[in-house]
Amino acid sequence: MLVYIARRLAILFFSLLAACVVLFILLRLLPGDPANSLISVGADEAQIAAARRQVGSDLPLAQQFLQFITSLARFDLGTSFVSRTPVLPEIMDRLAVTLPLTVLSFLLALVIAVPLGILSAVKADRWYGAAISVVSQLGIAIPVFWVGILLVTLFAVNLRLFPSGGFPPRGWDAPVEALRTLFLPILTIAIVMSASLLRYVRSATQDVLGSDYLRTARALGAGFSEALVRHGIRNGAVPVMSILGIELATALLGAVVVERVFNLPGLGSMLLLAIEQRDYPNIQGVLFISTLLVLLIGFLADLGQRLVDPRLRESRGARS
């Protein structure tokens, strides 16, 4: 297992390095010079040259890339062209909104999807089992921003139970107020995510219901619920766990849209603002941190699969 973890960490490192190369190339392919954000209209050649020296765009690409990688290795994400503040502290402040939004949405989606997915598979011959499947299909088809607008109209405008957007100035120093402002965004992401997760849970449960080991457990005297809980859920969780990693990463990246709808000062809002202002350090900082988080989620999901299913550990050990 330790050999496998070391191998996966090496893959994660080289994947992150490859992502940094792609990020560097894509940012340099954008039209215009990064120094343009520092100069005003009518700037003379001396001012333009000084701005290019300041941002490093006057250097050869190879030297720019070396500085880029060296700075990332020190976790130095640079300084914003617009606000003149370090990028990393700004990202950490924004993550205080984005990470709770993503994690709480994911947990709520699990609470919704797992029992309903199992129920829709076990009771597939009943009307409510079929109804759950139909509703999940509708949930997948509905855009996340439309769900957010509907929830704002119902709970914020009509019922006035929750705020329609924003985040308290004191942040998590006022936890109750912060959770109230995040309730509708969390519910928005959870509804859309649970619709997708429910299908995978339902499919995994159906495979378990038709398995030989479940029928053997029943033949040995175990009740249906006991056999499903003791033997079925763990085996059914293995294929679902890989999907959970993808869904969590998707929720993190999809927070861009939800933060825009609810006017939340998260990582997505920071990225959109940086793109509008052509603030290259903020853009590459947000994309780098987002890529790192997505790769870590994939690593943890893969590791979780092997912890749940001993067969994967045994096959990996046999090959190594």
Protein Blocks (a to p, Z undefined) as FASTA:
>chain_A
ZZmmmmmmmmmmmmmmmmmmmmmmmmmmpgcjfklmmpcehiafklmmmmmmmnopmpcf
klmmmmmmmmmmnopgbjafklopafklmmmmmmmmmmmmmmmmmmmmmmmmmmmmmmmm
mmmmbmklmmmmmmmmmmmmpcfklmmmmmmmmmmmmnomacfedjdfklmmlmmlmmmm
mmmmmmmmmmmmmmmmmmmmmmmmmmmmmpmklmmmmmnopafklmmmmmmmmmmmmmmm
mmmmmmmmmmmmmmmmmmmmnopabfklmmmmmmmnopaklmmmmmmmmmmmmmmmmmmm
mmmmmmmmmmlmmmmmmmZZ
